[in-house]
Amino acid sequence: MEAEKQTEKTAGNPNTEGTTVQTDAPGQEPGMKLFAGDKVLWIIIAALAVISVLVVYSSTAKMAYDAHTARSTAHFLRQQLLILFVCVPLIIIVHKINSRIYNHLALVAYAGSVLLTLAVYFIGATTNGAARWIPLGPFQFQPSEALKVATVLFLARQLAGRQSVIDKLRIIPSLNPLRWKRPDQRKIWREGTWPILAPVLLSCVVIFPAHTSSAVLVFFASWVMMLIGRVRIGELMKLLGLAFAAAMLAGLLNLGRSETAGGRVETWIDLWTKPQTEKPIDQLTDTERSMIAIHNGGILGEGAGQSAMRVEMIHPESDYAYAFFVEEYGIVLALLLLLLYLWIFFRAIEIFRRCGTAFPGLLVLGLALLITCQALLHIMVTVNLIPETGQTLPLISRGGSSTIFTAIALGMILSVSRQNDEQSHDMPKSESIYEK
C-alpha cells in the first residue's frame, strides 16, 4: 500500500507556532532508509572515498622504502581504509540525527572545540614550528578541524535566532573604546557584537597562530553566512576593512605564523617574476614540483602507480594530492574531480532553498562553503595561483582529523536534506530566512 503523508500545524502553543510536522501512514516510519537524504551527495561521497584510496596508496609507496621505518607499501593504505571505514558509519549516524539536536548542542560543541584548540598550544605536538595536534596514542587529533565545523554550527544558531530583527542590528561597535559605555554602544555589544561577531573572531584568533589559512577560511565562510543571514551590508563591509587591517598589523608585528606566511608569499612572487628554468631539482619548491607533476600528467595521465614526482614531493599524499592525481590520471579526470567539489556546494544551495527556515539552511551553506573552499584553496596552490597554504584535499588527502570532521560536516548536510524529504523541520516563523 502506498503511504499517504499528511501535514499538521500545531496550534495553541506559541513555542511551536508555524511548525510543520509530518505524520506518516501506518507501517511506514520516516528516516528508516540507511542512506537517506540527497542521493547525488551520497554518490559524490562514494566517489571521493574511492579516489582517496587510489591517491593515498600510490602516493605513499615511497615511504615504505624509508630507511628509518619498517613499514610495508600497504601500511598507509590500511590506515586510510580504517579512517574511511570509521567515516562511513559516522556519516550514517550523523545524518539520522535531526538538525534541531545540533541546534541544542551548538554551544557545547563550540566551547569544547575552542578549549581543545587552546590546549594544543600547551600540550600539543609541534611540527614545523606549529602546534596543531594532541597526541592520542598512535593517533593525533587536530582540534582546529573540529572548531571549523563548530564555528559554522554555532554561528548558524546565533543568526537563526535573530532573523526577525537581524536587518536592524549592528555588529561593529565604535572603534573608540571611550564610547563603549554609551547606551547605543552597549546595545550594539549586547545584541550584535557579542552573540554574532565575537564567536567568529574568537575562532579565528585561536586558530591563527598555528594555521593561518584555516583562520582565513573560517572567517570567509562566516562572512558569507552573515551575508546570507541578512546582516546589514554596511556592517559586513566594515568587517572586511577591519579584517584586512588586522591581517596587515599581524604581519607587521610578526604575530602567529606571519613570518612563515610572509616567506611563502615571497616564494610565490619569485615563481611568477623570476626565471626558474636553470634551478637544480633539489632546490625546487613543492609547488614547482607539483606543477611539473601536472605537466607530466597531460590530458590522460601517466597511469595509476606511474607517478615520477611522488618521490620528489614532500607531501604528495596530503598537501599536493591534487597535483599527484593529475599526474597519474590526467587533466580530464582532474577537472571532473574539481566539479565534484563544486557540485557539493550546488547541492547545498538546492538543499538550502528547500529548508524554509534559517538554522538548517545556514548550517548547510556554511559547511558546504568550508568543504568547497578548502578544496579550491588546495587546488589553487598546486597550480601556483596562490601561495602555499597547507590545506588538504577534503576526504581525499591522507589524514585523520580532517577526513573525520569533513565526514561529520557531510553527515549534517545530509541530515538537513533528509528532513527536507520528510518535511520534518521545526519551522518557527521568527527564523524564516525569507522574512523581510
C-alpha positions as CSV (number, residue, x, y, z in Angstrom):
1,M,0.0,0.0,0.0
2,E,1.3,3.5,-0.8
3,A,1.8,5.6,2.2
4,E,-0.2,8.8,2.5
5,K,1.5,11.8,4.1
6,Q,-0.3,14.4,6.0
7,T,0.9,17.8,7.2
8,E,-0.4,19.1,10.5
9,K,0.1,22.6,12.0
10,T,0.5,22.9,15.7
11,A,-1.8,25.4,17.4
12,G,-2.2,26.9,20.8
13,N,1.4,26.7,21.7
14,P,3.4,29.9,21.0
15,N,6.7,28.0,21.0
16,T,5.6,25.8,18.1
17,E,3.7,28.3,16.1
18,G,4.2,27.7,12.4
19,T,5.9,24.4,13.0
20,T,5.2,21.8,10.3
21,V,5.2,18.1,11.4
22,Q,4.8,15.2,9.1
23,T,2.8,12.2,10.0
24,D,3.1,9.0,8.0
25,A,0.6,6.3,7.3
26,P,0.8,3.2,9.5
27,G,3.6,0.8,8.7
28,Q,6.0,3.5,7.4
29,E,8.5,5.3,9.6
30,P,10.4,8.4,8.4
31,G,14.2,8.1,8.1
32,M,14.3,4.2,8.1
33,K,16.4,4.1,4.9
34,L,20.1,3.5,5.6
35,F,21.2,6.1,3.1
36,A,18.6,8.9,3.2
37,G,18.8,12.4,2.0
38,D,20.4,13.7,-1.2
39,K,21.3,10.8,-3.4
40,V,23.6,12.8,-5.5
41,L,25.6,13.8,-2.5
42,W,25.9,10.2,-1.4
43,I,27.3,9.4,-4.9
44,I,29.9,12.2,-4.6
45,I,31.0,11.0,-1.2
46,A,31.5,7.5,-2.5
47,A,33.5,8.7,-5.5
48,L,35.7,10.9,-3.3
49,A,36.3,7.9,-1.0
50,V,37.4,5.7,-3.9
51,I,39.7,8.4,-5.2
52,S,41.2,8.8,-1.7
53,V,42.2,5.1,-1.6
54,L,43.8,5.3,-5.0
55,V,45.7,8.5,-4.2
56,V,47.0,7.5,-0.7
57,Y,48.1,4.0,-1.8
58,S,50.1,5.2,-4.8
59,S,51.5,8.4,-3.3
60,T,52.7,6.8,-0.1
61,A,54.5,3.9,-1.7
62,K,57.9,5.7,-1.5
63,M,57.6,5.9,2.3
64,A,57.8,2.1,2.6
65,Y,61.4,2.4,1.4
66,D,62.4,4.9,4.0
67,A,65.4,3.5,5.9
68,H,64.1,4.9,9.2
69,T,60.8,3.0,9.0
70,A,59.8,-0.6,8.8
71,R,56.5,-0.1,7.0
72,S,55.2,-2.0,4.1
73,T,53.8,-0.5,0.9
74,A,50.3,-1.2,2.2
75,H,50.7,0.4,5.7
76,F,49.3,3.8,4.8
77,L,46.6,2.1,2.6
78,R,45.4,0.1,5.6
79,Q,45.5,3.3,7.7
80,Q,43.4,5.3,5.2
81,L,40.9,2.4,4.8
82,L,40.5,2.3,8.6
83,I,39.7,6.0,8.6
84,L,37.2,5.7,5.8
85,F,35.6,2.7,7.5
86,V,35.1,4.9,10.5
87,C,33.7,7.7,8.4
88,V,31.0,5.7,6.6
89,P,29.1,4.7,9.8
90,L,29.8,8.2,11.2
91,I,28.1,9.9,8.3
92,I,25.2,7.5,8.6
93,I,24.7,8.1,12.3
94,V,25.1,11.9,12.0
95,H,22.6,12.2,9.1
96,K,20.0,10.3,11.1
97,I,20.1,13.0,13.8
98,N,17.6,15.9,13.3
99,S,19.1,19.3,12.9
100,R,17.3,20.7,16.0
101,I,19.5,18.4,18.1
102,Y,22.6,20.1,16.5
103,N,21.0,23.4,17.4
104,H,20.8,22.4,21.0
105,L,24.4,21.1,21.0
106,A,25.9,24.1,19.2
107,L,27.1,26.0,22.3
108,V,28.7,22.9,23.9
109,A,30.4,21.9,20.7
110,Y,31.8,25.4,20.1
111,A,33.0,25.9,23.7
112,G,34.6,22.5,23.8
113,S,36.4,23.0,20.4
114,V,37.7,26.4,21.5
115,L,39.1,24.9,24.7
116,L,40.7,21.9,23.0
117,T,42.3,24.2,20.3
118,L,43.7,26.4,23.0
119,A,45.0,23.3,24.9
120,V,47.1,22.4,21.8
121,Y,49.4,25.3,22.4
122,F,50.3,23.9,25.9
123,I,50.2,20.1,25.5
124,G,50.1,19.6,21.7
125,A,52.7,18.2,19.3
126,T,54.7,20.7,17.3
127,T,55.6,20.2,13.7
128,N,57.4,22.8,11.5
129,G,57.0,25.4,14.2
130,A,53.3,25.0,14.5
131,A,51.4,23.3,17.4
132,R,48.3,21.6,15.8
133,W,47.9,18.1,17.2
134,I,47.1,16.5,20.5
135,P,48.7,13.0,20.7
136,L,46.2,10.2,21.4
137,G,48.3,7.1,21.4
138,P,49.1,6.1,17.8
139,F,46.8,8.9,16.5
140,Q,47.0,12.6,16.5
141,F,43.9,14.8,17.0
142,Q,43.7,18.2,15.4
143,P,41.1,20.3,17.3
144,S,41.1,23.2,14.9
145,E,39.3,20.9,12.4
146,A,36.6,20.4,15.0
147,L,36.5,24.2,15.7
148,K,35.9,25.0,12.0
149,V,32.7,22.9,12.0
150,A,31.7,24.0,15.4
151,T,32.0,27.7,14.4
152,V,29.7,27.3,11.5
153,L,27.2,25.3,13.7
154,F,27.2,28.0,16.4
155,L,27.0,30.9,14.0
156,A,24.0,29.3,12.2
157,R,22.3,29.1,15.6
158,Q,23.1,32.7,16.5
159,L,21.9,34.1,13.2
160,A,18.8,31.9,13.0
161,G,17.5,33.1,16.4
162,R,17.7,36.7,15.4
163,Q,16.1,36.6,11.9
164,S,13.2,38.7,13.0
165,V,15.5,41.7,13.9
166,I,18.7,40.9,12.1
167,D,18.4,43.6,9.5
168,K,18.2,46.2,12.3
169,L,21.2,45.0,14.2
170,R,24.7,46.5,14.1
171,I,27.6,44.2,14.8
172,I,30.5,46.6,14.6
173,P,30.8,48.9,17.7
174,S,32.7,52.2,17.7
175,L,36.5,51.9,17.4
176,N,36.8,54.4,20.2
177,P,36.7,52.5,23.5
178,L,35.8,55.7,25.3
179,R,32.3,55.5,23.7
180,W,31.6,51.9,24.7
181,K,29.8,53.0,27.8
182,R,27.2,54.9,25.9
183,P,23.7,53.3,25.8
184,D,23.7,53.0,22.0
185,Q,27.1,51.3,22.0
186,R,26.2,49.0,24.9
187,K,23.2,47.9,22.8
188,I,25.4,47.1,19.8
189,W,27.7,45.0,22.0
190,R,24.8,43.2,23.7
191,E,22.7,42.5,20.6
192,G,25.2,42.2,17.8
193,T,28.9,42.1,18.7
194,W,28.9,39.5,21.5
195,P,26.3,37.0,20.1
196,I,27.3,37.1,16.4
197,L,30.7,38.6,15.7
198,A,32.6,37.6,18.9
199,P,32.4,33.8,18.3
200,V,33.8,34.2,14.8
201,L,36.6,36.4,15.9
202,L,37.5,34.1,18.8
203,S,37.7,31.1,16.5
204,C,40.0,33.0,14.1
205,V,42.2,34.3,16.8
206,V,42.5,30.8,18.4
207,I,43.3,29.1,15.0
208,F,45.5,31.8,13.6
209,P,48.8,31.1,15.5
210,A,49.1,27.5,14.1
211,H,47.2,27.6,10.8
212,T,46.7,31.0,9.2
213,S,44.9,29.7,6.1
214,S,42.3,27.9,8.3
215,A,41.6,31.1,10.2
216,V,41.1,32.9,6.8
217,L,38.8,30.0,5.7
218,V,36.7,30.2,8.8
219,F,36.4,34.0,8.5
220,F,35.3,33.8,4.9
221,A,32.7,31.1,5.4
222,S,31.3,33.0,8.4
223,W,31.2,36.3,6.5
224,V,29.2,34.6,3.7
225,M,26.9,33.1,6.3
226,M,26.3,36.5,7.8
227,L,25.6,37.9,4.3
228,I,23.1,35.2,3.6
229,G,21.7,35.5,7.1
230,R,20.8,39.1,6.2
231,V,23.3,41.0,8.4
232,R,23.4,44.6,7.2
233,I,25.7,45.1,4.2
234,G,27.3,48.2,5.7
235,E,28.3,46.2,8.8
236,L,29.8,43.4,6.7
237,M,31.9,45.9,4.6
238,K,33.2,47.5,7.8
239,L,34.1,44.0,9.0
240,L,36.1,43.3,5.8
241,G,38.0,46.5,6.2
242,L,38.9,45.8,9.8
243,A,39.9,42.2,8.9
244,F,42.3,43.5,6.3
245,A,43.8,46.0,8.7
246,A,44.2,43.3,11.3
247,A,45.9,41.0,8.9
248,M,48.4,43.8,7.9
249,L,49.1,44.5,11.6
250,A,49.7,40.9,12.3
251,G,52.2,40.7,9.5
252,L,54.0,43.9,10.7
253,L,54.2,42.6,14.3
254,N,55.2,39.1,13.2
255,L,52.3,37.5,15.1
256,G,51.4,33.8,14.8
257,R,53.0,32.3,11.7
258,S,53.3,35.6,9.9
259,E,57.0,35.0,9.2
260,T,56.2,31.7,7.6
261,A,53.3,33.2,5.6
262,G,55.5,36.0,4.5
263,G,58.1,33.6,3.3
264,R,55.5,31.7,1.3
265,V,54.3,34.9,-0.3
266,E,57.8,35.9,-1.3
267,T,58.4,32.5,-2.8
268,W,55.1,32.7,-4.7
269,I,56.0,36.1,-6.1
270,D,59.5,34.8,-7.1
271,L,58.0,32.0,-9.0
272,W,55.9,34.4,-11.1
273,T,58.6,37.1,-11.6
274,K,61.9,35.3,-11.8
275,P,63.1,32.7,-14.4
276,Q,63.2,29.2,-12.9
277,T,64.5,27.2,-15.8
278,E,68.0,26.5,-14.6
279,K,67.2,25.7,-10.9
280,P,68.5,22.3,-9.7
281,I,65.7,19.9,-8.9
282,D,66.8,19.6,-5.3
283,Q,66.2,23.4,-4.9
284,L,62.7,23.3,-6.3
285,T,59.8,24.1,-4.0
286,D,57.0,21.6,-3.6
287,T,54.7,24.0,-5.6
288,E,57.2,23.8,-8.5
289,R,57.3,20.1,-8.3
290,S,53.5,19.9,-8.3
291,M,53.4,22.0,-11.4
292,I,55.9,19.6,-13.0
293,A,53.7,16.7,-12.0
294,I,50.7,18.4,-13.6
295,H,52.7,18.9,-16.8
296,N,53.8,15.3,-16.8
297,G,50.1,14.2,-16.4
298,G,48.9,15.9,-19.5
299,I,45.5,15.1,-20.8
300,L,45.2,11.5,-19.9
301,G,47.8,11.0,-17.2
302,E,50.8,8.6,-16.8
303,G,48.6,5.9,-15.4
304,A,47.9,4.5,-11.9
305,G,51.0,4.0,-9.9
306,Q,53.2,5.6,-12.6
307,S,53.9,9.0,-10.9
308,A,57.5,10.1,-11.1
309,M,57.2,13.3,-8.9
310,R,55.8,11.4,-5.9
311,V,59.5,10.7,-5.0
312,E,60.4,14.4,-5.2
313,M,57.4,15.9,-3.5
314,I,57.4,16.0,0.3
315,H,53.7,15.5,0.8
316,P,52.1,14.2,-2.4
317,E,49.5,12.3,-0.3
318,S,48.2,15.4,1.6
319,D,49.2,19.0,0.7
320,Y,49.7,18.2,-3.0
321,A,47.2,15.4,-3.6
322,Y,45.5,17.1,-6.5
323,A,48.8,17.5,-8.4
324,F,49.6,13.9,-7.8
325,F,46.1,12.9,-9.1
326,V,46.6,15.0,-12.3
327,E,50.0,13.3,-12.9
328,E,48.6,9.8,-12.7
329,Y,45.0,10.3,-14.1
330,G,45.3,13.3,-16.3
331,I,43.7,16.8,-16.5
332,V,40.3,15.5,-17.8
333,L,39.6,13.4,-14.7
334,A,41.2,16.1,-12.5
335,L,38.6,18.6,-13.9
336,L,35.9,16.1,-13.1
337,L,37.3,15.9,-9.5
338,L,37.1,19.7,-9.3
339,L,33.5,19.5,-10.5
340,L,32.7,17.1,-7.7
341,Y,33.7,19.6,-5.1
342,L,31.7,22.4,-6.8
343,W,28.8,20.0,-7.1
344,I,28.8,19.6,-3.3
345,F,28.2,23.4,-3.0
346,F,25.5,23.4,-5.7
347,R,23.7,20.5,-4.0
348,A,23.9,22.5,-0.7
349,I,22.3,25.5,-2.4
350,E,19.4,23.3,-3.5
351,I,19.0,21.8,0.0
352,F,19.1,25.4,1.4
353,R,16.3,26.5,-0.9
354,R,14.1,23.7,0.3
355,C,14.6,24.4,4.0
356,G,12.4,27.5,4.5
357,T,13.9,28.1,7.9
358,A,17.2,29.7,8.9
359,F,19.2,27.3,11.1
360,P,19.3,24.2,8.9
361,G,19.7,26.4,5.7
362,L,22.6,28.4,7.1
363,L,24.2,25.3,8.6
364,V,24.2,23.6,5.2
365,L,25.6,26.5,3.3
366,G,28.3,27.2,5.9
367,L,29.5,23.6,6.0
368,A,29.5,23.3,2.2
369,L,31.5,26.5,1.9
370,L,34.1,25.1,4.3
371,I,34.5,21.9,2.2
372,T,34.4,23.5,-1.3
373,C,36.6,26.5,-0.4
374,Q,39.2,24.2,1.2
375,A,39.3,22.1,-1.9
376,L,39.7,25.2,-4.1
377,L,42.5,26.6,-1.9
378,H,44.3,23.2,-2.2
379,I,43.9,23.2,-6.0
380,M,44.9,26.8,-6.5
381,V,48.2,26.1,-4.5
382,T,49.1,23.2,-6.8
383,V,48.9,25.4,-9.9
384,N,50.6,28.4,-8.1
385,L,47.6,30.7,-8.2
386,I,48.1,31.4,-4.5
387,P,50.9,30.9,-2.0
388,E,51.2,27.6,-0.2
389,T,48.6,27.1,2.5
390,G,48.9,23.6,3.8
391,Q,45.2,22.9,3.2
392,T,44.4,19.3,2.4
393,L,42.0,18.0,-0.2
394,P,38.8,17.1,1.7
395,L,38.0,13.4,2.0
396,I,40.9,12.5,-0.3
397,S,44.2,13.6,1.3
398,R,45.8,11.3,3.9
399,G,44.9,12.5,7.4
400,G,42.6,11.6,10.2
401,S,41.1,14.7,11.8
402,S,40.4,16.5,8.6
403,T,38.7,13.5,7.0
404,I,36.6,12.7,10.1
405,F,35.3,16.2,10.5
406,T,34.6,16.5,6.8
407,A,32.6,13.4,7.2
408,I,30.7,14.9,10.1
409,A,30.0,18.1,8.1
410,L,28.7,16.0,5.2
411,G,26.5,14.0,7.6
412,M,25.0,17.2,8.9
413,I,24.2,18.4,5.3
414,L,22.6,15.0,4.6
415,S,20.6,15.3,7.8
416,V,19.0,18.5,6.7
417,S,18.4,17.0,3.2
418,R,16.7,14.0,4.8
419,Q,14.5,16.3,6.9
420,N,13.6,18.2,3.7
421,D,12.4,15.0,2.1
422,E,10.4,14.1,5.3
423,Q,9.2,17.7,5.8
424,S,10.1,17.3,9.4
425,H,11.9,20.6,10.1
426,D,10.9,22.7,13.0
427,M,9.8,25.9,11.3
428,P,9.2,28.8,13.7
429,K,8.2,32.0,11.9
430,S,10.8,34.0,13.8
431,E,13.5,32.0,12.0
432,S,12.3,32.3,8.4
433,I,15.3,33.1,6.2
434,Y,13.0,34.7,3.7
435,E,11.4,37.1,6.1
436,K,11.8,40.7,5.2
